[in-house]
Amino acid sequence: MEQRELGNSGLKIAPLMFGGNVFGWTVDEATSFKLLDAFLDAGLNAVDTADVYSRWVPGHPGGESETIIGNWLKSRGRRAEVVLATKVGLNKGADGKGLTREHILRGVEASLRRLKTDYIDLYQSHTDEADTPLEETLAAYAELIAQGKVRVIGASNYGGDRLAAALEASRVRRLPRYESLQPLYNLMDRAGFEADLESLCRKERLAVLPYYSLASGFLTGKYRSTADLKKSPRGARVAEYLNERGLRVLKALDGVAARTRSSPVQAALAWLIARPSVTAAIASATNLEQLAELIAATRLSLDQTAIGELNAASAP
C-alpha cells in the first residue's frame, strides 16, 4: 500500500483514512472491531475520530467513538501499526470555548483515557475559534508534544486567512505548526477548498485530509431523484446536490466507472486521492462490503481522460 508524507511530520499514512464518526452510532462495537481489523489487514493505517463523536445521538455525551477505538486497540495490541488521529474543540467547556489551554489540557487527558493509549499521533483543532488567541492554542499543543502525549498537530475547518495566520504564529513564536488540514472537499464541494486553501496547503507542504469524501453519500449514486431522498435518513442532507450539476457529476462517474470496471464510489474516491494536494481521503463504512469498496478505490488509478471528465463535470 502506498504511504504518503503527513506534512513535514515524518509520519506516513496510506491514502485512505477510516472515518470513525460511525463507531458507537451506526456501527456497534463488535462490527467496529471487524472493520478496523480488515482495514489494517489491507495495509491501511490511519484512523480519524473526535472527542465529540457521537454526541448528536440522544443520550450520548460524546466520546463513544474514542471508547470503541480504545477497546479495540487494547484487545488487539496493534497500537504501533495505527496512525491515530482525534480532535478537540467542538466539545466545548462551560465558557463556550474549546481551544483554550485549559480545555485542551483537560480534553487530551479524557481522549487518552478513552483511547487507552499513551499518545495521540495527530491531535487536531476541530474548528476555528476566533475569540481564542492562536498562540494560546498552539502553546498548549507545545506542552503536550513536550510531554510526549501528542506527536503532531493539525487543523480542521479553518479558512485560508486563519490557517495562514496560525502558520505565521508558529513561525514567529517558534511553536508547533499545523501539519495537516481537514477540509470539506469532494467532487460536489470544490469551491471552498480550491479558492485559497489548496494553494496555501501546497505552498506550506501541509497534508490535506478531506472529510465527506463522498458528499454525504451522494456520490455513491444512490440518490438520483427526489424520491430517492427517502431511502435513507441522510437523504435530506444530500438534497442540495440533487440539481443539474449533481446529475452531471453522477453521469460522469457512471461513465468512468463503466470504463474502469469499478463503481461510482471507487471513481469518486480515486479522483480525490489523485488530486496533487490531497494526502488521504476520509471515508466511513458500516459493513465489510462497503469497506471492501473503499479499499478498492485505493487501487484504482484514473487516467488523465477520466480525471478531465470528472473535473469538467464537477467544475464549481
Secondary structure, DSSP 8 states (H G I E B T S, - for coil): ---EE-TTSS-EE-SEEEEGGGBTTTB-HHHHHHHHHHHHHTT--EEE--TTTTTTSTT--S-HHHHHHHHHHHHH--GGG-EEEEEESSS--TTS-SSSHHHHHHHHHHHHHHHT-S-EEEEEE-S--TTS-HHHHHHHHHHHHHTTSEEEEEEES--HHHHHHHHHHHHHHT---EEEEE-B-SSS--HHIIIIIHHHHHHHT-EE--BSTTGGGGGGT---SGGGGGGSTTHHHHGGG-SHHHHHHHHHHHHHHHHHT--HHHHHHHHHHHSTT-S-EEE--SSHHHHHHHHHHTT----HHHHHHHHHHH--
